[in-house]
Amino acid sequence: MTDKNPNRDVVTEAQAPANLGDAPVPKRKRSKRFYATLGAIVLVVVVAGAGFWVWHEQPSFCNAICHTPMDPYVATYEQQPGTQGVDKWGNKVENTSAMLAVSHKVSKADGGADAICLSCHEPTISQQLAEVEGWSTGNMPLFHNEAYGLVLGERGTPELTAWLGTAPDSFCLNEKCHNISRTDLVKLTADMGTYNPHREMHGQRDCSDCHKAHRASVNACTQCHDEAPVPDGWLTYDEAQEAAARA
């Protein structure tokens, strides 16, 4: 039969698809709305992550997420310096600046250190894993005070540096904090004369023997020398023992 329309394209058998299902499907272009939505999701994730990290650096994070019994410790940190307050046990403190958690949070411009929890409690991976395991199994030896249910116990500079594998002195005497030596300390407190606590008259003592973070600091010399001077807000050795007994 003669084709009545010679201008029509003729599709040969070789050109025609064997099956309509085999015909190539054109790729669908993603709309601008898709990319805008994707961008918004990424932005929200980034902002949320940044906000979480900022919160992670704050004292409120420590007792809200992991260490829920740390409310009394955060409370000592949040007190104003140079006023009457309370220690981690609820005992009266005549001068809150006698607690390092308070005096060290003061800005550097005012003679402080701009310190937060992580400035002193430097978390290592091994420590955090051990704490998670201890918390989940109820085997946390530092949680011992029944007055608050379970309260984190006191750790001195030897314990605070154990996870870091450094000497206790490095907790305070380092480039970021007090960039001085033991010899420098003796000279700085030379005006205390006979009762200069930094002299090694009875062997070297740890900084935390006297300097306390969440309770009033103690003049350890008064354990033997009643006449040793006690700074404002600090406690004598016997007073510190009594405060601990009331915990």
C-alpha positions as CSV (number, residue, x, y, z in Angstrom):
1,M,0.0,0.0,0.0
2,T,1.3,3.4,-0.9
3,D,2.0,5.8,2.0
4,K,-0.4,8.7,1.5
5,N,1.8,11.0,3.7
6,P,5.4,11.0,2.4
7,N,6.5,13.7,4.8
8,R,5.9,11.5,7.9
9,D,9.0,10.1,9.6
10,V,9.2,6.4,9.0
11,V,10.5,4.4,12.1
12,T,12.3,1.3,11.1
13,E,12.1,-1.9,13.1
14,A,15.7,-1.4,14.2
15,Q,14.9,2.0,15.6
16,A,11.6,1.1,17.3
17,P,11.9,-0.1,21.0
18,A,11.1,-3.7,21.4
19,N,8.8,-2.9,24.4
20,L,7.4,0.3,25.7
21,G,8.7,-0.6,29.1
22,D,12.3,-0.5,27.8
23,A,12.0,3.1,26.8
24,P,14.5,5.3,28.7
25,V,13.0,7.4,31.5
26,P,14.2,11.0,31.6
27,K,15.9,12.1,34.8
28,R,13.7,14.3,37.0
29,K,15.5,17.6,37.9
30,R,15.5,18.4,41.6
31,S,13.5,21.6,42.2
32,K,14.8,24.7,44.0
33,R,12.4,23.8,46.8
34,F,14.3,20.6,47.5
35,Y,17.7,22.3,47.8
36,A,16.2,25.1,50.0
37,T,14.7,22.4,52.3
38,L,18.0,20.5,52.4
39,G,19.9,23.7,53.2
40,A,17.4,24.6,56.0
41,I,17.9,21.2,57.6
42,V,21.7,21.4,57.4
43,L,21.5,24.9,59.0
44,V,19.3,23.7,61.8
45,V,21.6,20.8,62.5
46,V,24.7,23.0,62.5
47,V,23.1,25.7,64.8
48,A,21.7,23.0,67.1
49,G,25.1,21.3,67.3
50,A,26.9,24.6,68.0
51,G,24.3,25.5,70.7
52,F,24.7,22.1,72.3
53,W,28.5,22.5,72.4
54,V,28.2,25.9,74.0
55,W,25.9,24.4,76.6
56,H,28.3,21.5,77.1
57,E,30.9,24.0,78.3
58,Q,28.6,25.4,81.0
59,P,28.2,24.2,84.6
60,S,24.5,23.7,84.1
61,F,25.3,20.9,81.6
62,C,27.3,18.9,84.1
63,N,24.5,18.4,86.6
64,A,21.7,18.3,84.0
65,I,23.0,15.5,81.9
66,C,25.5,13.2,83.6
67,H,26.2,14.2,87.2
68,T,22.7,14.9,88.5
69,P,23.8,14.8,92.1
70,M,26.1,17.8,91.5
71,D,23.5,20.4,92.2
72,P,25.2,21.6,95.4
73,Y,28.5,21.9,93.5
74,V,27.0,24.0,90.8
75,A,25.3,26.1,93.4
76,T,28.6,27.0,95.0
77,Y,30.0,28.0,91.6
78,E,27.1,30.3,90.9
79,Q,27.5,32.3,94.2
80,Q,28.8,35.8,94.0
81,P,32.4,36.4,95.3
82,G,33.1,38.3,98.4
83,T,29.8,37.6,100.1
84,Q,28.4,35.3,102.7
85,G,27.3,32.0,101.2
86,V,27.2,28.2,101.7
87,D,29.6,25.4,100.8
88,K,28.7,22.1,99.0
89,W,27.4,20.7,102.2
90,G,25.2,23.6,103.1
91,N,27.5,25.0,105.8
92,K,27.8,28.7,106.1
93,V,30.8,30.3,104.5
94,E,31.7,33.8,105.7
95,N,33.5,34.8,102.4
96,T,32.6,32.9,99.3
97,S,35.9,33.9,97.7
98,A,37.5,31.3,100.1
99,M,36.1,28.7,97.7
100,L,38.1,28.4,94.5
101,A,35.0,27.6,92.4
102,V,33.8,31.1,93.2
103,S,37.0,33.0,93.1
104,H,38.3,31.4,89.9
105,K,35.2,32.1,87.8
106,V,35.8,35.9,88.2
107,S,36.9,37.3,84.9
108,K,40.6,37.7,84.2
109,A,40.1,41.5,84.0
110,D,39.1,41.5,87.6
111,G,41.9,39.2,88.8
112,G,40.1,35.9,88.3
113,A,40.6,33.1,85.8
114,D,37.3,33.0,83.7
115,A,37.1,29.4,84.9
116,I,34.3,27.0,84.2
117,C,33.9,23.3,85.3
118,L,36.0,22.0,82.4
119,S,38.8,24.4,83.2
120,C,39.6,22.2,86.3
121,H,37.8,19.0,85.6
122,E,39.4,18.1,82.3
123,P,37.6,15.1,80.9
124,T,39.6,12.4,79.2
125,I,38.0,9.8,77.0
126,S,39.1,7.0,79.4
127,Q,37.7,8.9,82.4
128,Q,34.3,9.5,80.7
129,L,34.0,5.9,79.7
130,A,34.8,4.8,83.2
131,E,32.3,7.2,84.7
132,V,29.5,6.1,82.3
133,E,30.2,2.4,83.3
134,G,30.3,3.3,87.0
135,W,27.1,5.4,86.8
136,S,25.2,2.7,84.9
137,T,26.2,0.0,87.3
138,G,25.8,2.1,90.5
139,N,29.5,1.6,91.3
140,M,30.6,5.2,91.7
141,P,32.9,5.4,94.8
142,L,32.9,9.2,94.8
143,F,29.1,9.3,95.2
144,H,28.9,8.7,98.9
145,N,27.0,11.5,100.9
146,E,23.5,10.5,101.8
147,A,22.5,14.0,102.9
148,Y,21.7,14.8,99.2
149,G,20.9,11.2,98.2
150,L,24.1,10.7,96.3
151,V,26.7,13.5,96.1
152,L,30.1,13.5,94.3
153,G,32.8,13.2,96.9
154,E,35.8,15.4,97.2
155,R,38.9,14.9,95.0
156,G,42.2,16.5,95.6
157,T,44.9,17.4,93.1
158,P,46.4,13.8,93.0
159,E,43.0,12.4,91.9
160,L,42.3,15.2,89.5
161,T,45.5,14.7,87.7
162,A,45.5,10.9,87.8
163,W,43.5,10.5,84.6
164,L,45.9,13.0,82.9
165,G,49.0,11.1,83.9
166,T,50.7,14.2,85.3
167,A,52.1,15.3,88.7
168,P,49.6,16.8,91.2
169,D,51.5,20.1,91.1
170,S,50.6,20.5,87.4
171,F,47.0,20.9,88.2
172,C,47.6,24.4,89.5
173,L,51.1,25.2,88.4
174,N,51.0,25.2,84.6
175,E,51.2,27.6,81.7
176,K,47.5,28.2,81.6
177,C,46.9,28.8,85.3
178,H,49.7,29.7,87.7
179,N,52.8,29.7,85.6
180,I,55.2,29.6,88.5
181,S,57.3,27.1,90.5
182,R,57.2,25.9,94.1
183,T,60.2,28.1,94.7
184,D,58.2,31.1,93.4
185,L,55.4,30.3,95.7
186,V,57.6,30.3,98.7
187,K,58.9,33.8,97.7
188,L,55.4,35.1,97.0
189,T,54.2,34.2,100.5
190,A,57.4,35.1,102.3
191,D,55.5,37.7,104.3
192,M,53.8,34.9,106.3
193,G,57.1,34.3,108.0
194,T,57.3,31.2,110.2
195,Y,53.9,29.9,109.0
196,N,54.6,30.2,105.3
197,P,52.5,27.2,104.1
198,H,54.6,26.8,100.9
199,R,57.8,26.1,102.7
200,E,58.6,22.4,102.9
201,M,59.2,22.3,106.6
202,H,57.1,19.2,107.0
203,G,57.5,17.7,103.5
204,Q,55.8,18.8,100.4
205,R,52.0,19.1,100.6
206,D,49.4,19.0,97.8
207,C,47.8,22.3,96.8
208,S,44.4,20.8,97.7
209,D,45.4,20.2,101.3
210,C,44.6,23.9,101.8
211,H,42.9,25.2,98.7
212,K,39.3,23.9,98.4
213,A,37.0,24.5,95.4
214,H,33.5,23.8,96.7
215,R,34.0,24.5,100.4
216,A,36.0,27.0,102.4
217,S,39.7,26.7,102.1
218,V,41.7,25.5,105.1
219,N,44.9,26.6,106.7
220,A,46.4,23.2,107.2
221,C,49.2,24.6,109.4
222,T,46.6,25.2,112.2
223,Q,46.4,21.4,112.7
224,C,49.5,21.9,114.8
225,H,50.0,25.7,115.0
226,D,46.9,27.4,116.5
227,E,48.6,30.8,116.1
228,A,49.0,30.5,112.3
229,P,47.1,33.2,110.4
230,V,43.9,32.3,108.7
231,P,42.8,34.3,105.6
232,D,39.3,35.9,105.5
233,G,36.7,33.2,105.0
234,W,39.1,30.3,105.5
235,L,38.8,27.8,108.2
236,T,41.2,26.3,110.7
237,Y,41.9,22.6,110.5
238,D,39.5,21.8,113.4
239,E,36.8,24.0,111.9
240,A,37.1,22.2,108.6
241,Q,36.8,18.8,110.3
242,E,33.7,20.0,112.0
243,A,32.2,21.2,108.8
244,A,32.9,17.9,107.1
245,A,31.3,16.0,110.0
246,R,28.1,18.0,109.4
247,A,27.9,16.9,105.8
